[in-house]
Structures are given as structure tokens and as C-alpha cells.
Amino acid sequence: MLTTGDLVIILDAKGRRYLVRLEEDGHFGHHAGGIDHDEIKRAGYGGRINTAKGANFWILRPTLEDYVLLMKRGAAVTYPKDAAAMLLMLDLSPGERVLEAGSGSGGLSLFLARAVGPEGSVVSYERRPAFKARAEENVRAWGAGNVSFVLGALEEAELEAESFDAVALDLMEPWTVLENAVSALKTGRKLVCYLPNITQVVQLLEEIRTRRLPLLKRRVLEVGHREWDVRPPIAHPHFRQIGHTAFLAEFVKLAPFRGQAVDEGQGQGQPGGGHGEDPVVTKAGGDDPSD
Ligand SMILES: C[S@@+](CC[C@H](N)C(=O)[O-])C[C@H]1O[C@@H](n2cnc3c(N)ncnc32)[C@H](O)[C@@H]1O
């Protein structure tokens, strides 16, 4: 049985979701008929409630995706489909340490925190006090205890070199924090940026190339989800879809090239001095689909 303080999703017949924290003597109001929180507690996760007005509601356990999309926001959150892809790119394991900026509403922090688990940790920088407070509250209310929020700009942080297993950046101008973020990242590990505009991706790559930062671009991609409405005989893509969210740009931190310091190397940023081919698909290998 659910108890006071538990979070639930109430799903209505039209598929709308409501995130509710159960209270003593609480009541959920809805035009199709309200429900007392005591009724929800008795129904439990997976339960169905029929109101006196004949409406059906389903009581569901909130997933992290539900929570991040429905929690209170300061800044716009990293969309969960993109957060999931970022976890894949960052290749996180339980017990690892992640550096994040900016915290925003704490959406991405929660996905990172779950991936590294209670033995791991997330250190998240946010330069706006109100957003830091919102992120802290959202993460606390979900119950994740492994995120430390720091008020300040990441470019001004004093970080130990090679002390993080991954870096996740969701901020407008990630190139401003790159020196600090790259220094703090362990060689061979990943840095991923979430960027709404392709112009930001282009500027990021250009900054990496001209500043000869030891980052190898692995891929730039978008994550597309195309949801379908399947209620036979109806079966077609939904008329309303999630539109564009962001581009994800993934990099690996390189070791100094043949004993040279990175800034003495030959454009260590990318293979071929910054404008080369992706090493995974080469003409010599005969794998290039355009051949
Ligand atoms: C789009 S929000 C991040 C949202 C977050 N990923 C989430 O899922 O809730 C971007 C945040 O970065 C913060 N920010 C921008 N530049 C920063 C910097 N140099 N250091 C720290 N935070 C920064 C902004 O104040 C803003 O809150």
C-alpha cells in the first residue's frame, strides 16, 4: 500500500499524466471527478480507480522520465531521450565520478546520478543561485543523495586534473568552460555537449580546433523518437510529435601526441589536423557507404 509522501503518476483516459505527492487527507481535483489520496493509497501502483462520474484513472509508479518532464523547472531540462543517449556516450558505470554544468533544473543530474549509483557521484556547477536551488530541490525530492551542487561558473572552478570519469555539458557556450572541463577529465574518457543549435556545434568544433584542445570528435547526432498511435484499426504516427530538442556532440580526451604537449601537437583536436576523416569510416577500409 502507498503511504503519505509517496510520488505517483495519475493517468487519465486521455493519456494525460499528473505527478502527485500523496498527502494526509489530500485530494486530487479533476474535471472528470476528483479522487482522495486515501483511495490512491489503497489502489497502489498499477491500480485503477473509477470515479463517481464514471471516469477511469490509473495509478502508476513515476519513472525518472516522468519525473524529469513533470517536476518544477527553472531552466529547460535536457530532454530524457537525449539524456539516455548521453549516458550511452559517456559510458558510465556504477561508482564513477561525473562533472556537470549547468545544473539548470537538475534533470540531467538525476540521470547521471542514477547511472553512477550510490557509490558514485555527480558534481554539478550552476552559476545562477535560483537555478541551483531549484535543481537541489528537484534532486532531493526524487531522493538522489549523490549529487553535489556548486554555485559558480565552471570556468572559474578549481578542479583537480584527471579527477572525473566523464563530463556532461548543457550550457549555451560550452567553449567557455572547455579548458577547465578537459583538464579535469581523465584521459581516454568522454565529454558530451547538449546543444540546441547546429551553429553552436560548429562553433564548438572550431574552438576545439583553433585552441588545439586534446579532444577527438567521435560523433554529432540527434536522437529521434517517432511515436505511433496504435488503437486498431487506427495505426499511424501521432499527429503531434516531439520536435527538435538538441544535437549531441561526443568527444574523447586524447593523450599528448608522441610525448609532445598537446598545444605543440599537430592539431590534436581531430584526425588530420582538424579536418580529417572520421577514423571509423575510411576509404582505405572500404566501409564508406558513399564509395
Ligand atoms: C539549459 S540549462 C541546463 C538544464 C539541465 N541540463 C537540466 O536538465 O535541468 C543551462 C544552465 O547552465 C547554466 N550555465 C550557463 N553557463 C554556465 C557556466 N559557465 N557555468 C555554470 N553554469 C552555467 C545556466 O545558468 C543554466 O541554468
The ligand as an SDF file (V2000), in Angstrom:
LIG
                    3D

 27 29  0  0  0  0  0  0  0  0999 V2000
   19.6530   24.5390  -20.1940 C   0  0  0  0  0  0  0  0  0  0  0  0
   20.1460   24.7350  -18.5590 S   0  0  0  0  0  0  0  0  0  0  0  0
   20.6480   23.1000  -18.0690 C   0  0  0  0  0  0  0  0  0  0  0  0
   19.4970   22.1870  -17.8270 C   0  0  0  0  0  0  0  0  0  0  0  0
   19.8750   20.8930  -17.1760 C   0  0  0  0  0  0  0  0  0  0  0  0
   20.7040   20.0730  -18.0350 N   0  0  0  0  0  0  0  0  0  0  0  0
   18.6330   20.1070  -16.7710 C   0  0  0  0  0  0  0  0  0  0  0  0
   18.3960   19.0060  -17.3090 O   0  0  0  0  0  0  0  0  0  0  0  0
   17.8920   20.5830  -15.9180 O   0  0  0  0  0  0  0  0  0  0  0  0
   21.6800   25.5740  -18.7040 C   0  0  0  0  0  0  0  0  0  0  0  0
   22.1890   26.0840  -17.3860 C   0  0  0  0  0  0  0  0  0  0  0  0
   23.5710   26.3590  -17.4830 O   0  0  0  0  0  0  0  0  0  0  0  0
   23.8610   27.4330  -16.6190 C   0  0  0  0  0  0  0  0  0  0  0  0
   25.1780   27.9400  -17.0560 N   0  0  0  0  0  0  0  0  0  0  0  0
   25.4560   28.6220  -18.2030 C   0  0  0  0  0  0  0  0  0  0  0  0
   26.7750   28.8570  -18.2950 N   0  0  0  0  0  0  0  0  0  0  0  0
   27.3640   28.3020  -17.1980 C   0  0  0  0  0  0  0  0  0  0  0  0
   28.7040   28.2070  -16.7320 C   0  0  0  0  0  0  0  0  0  0  0  0
   29.7000   28.7350  -17.4320 N   0  0  0  0  0  0  0  0  0  0  0  0
   28.9590   27.5530  -15.5630 N   0  0  0  0  0  0  0  0  0  0  0  0
   27.9210   27.0330  -14.8420 C   0  0  0  0  0  0  0  0  0  0  0  0
   26.6240   27.1060  -15.2370 N   0  0  0  0  0  0  0  0  0  0  0  0
   26.3330   27.7220  -16.3940 C   0  0  0  0  0  0  0  0  0  0  0  0
   22.6830   28.3470  -16.8110 C   0  0  0  0  0  0  0  0  0  0  0  0
   22.5320   29.2570  -15.7430 O   0  0  0  0  0  0  0  0  0  0  0  0
   21.5210   27.3540  -16.9070 C   0  0  0  0  0  0  0  0  0  0  0  0
   20.9280   27.1310  -15.6670 O   0  0  0  0  0  0  0  0  0  0  0  0
  1  2  1  0
  2  3  1  0
  2 10  1  0
  3  4  1  0
  4  5  1  0
  5  6  1  0
  5  7  1  0
  7  8  2  0
  7  9  1  0
 10 11  1  0
 11 12  1  0
 11 26  1  0
 12 13  1  0
 13 14  1  0
 13 24  1  0
 14 15  1  0
 14 23  1  0
 15 16  2  0
 16 17  1  0
 17 18  1  0
 17 23  2  0
 18 19  1  0
 18 20  2  0
 20 21  1  0
 21 22  2  0
 22 23  1  0
 24 25  1  0
 24 26  1  0
 26 27  1  0
M  CHG  2   2   1   9  -1
M  END
$$$$
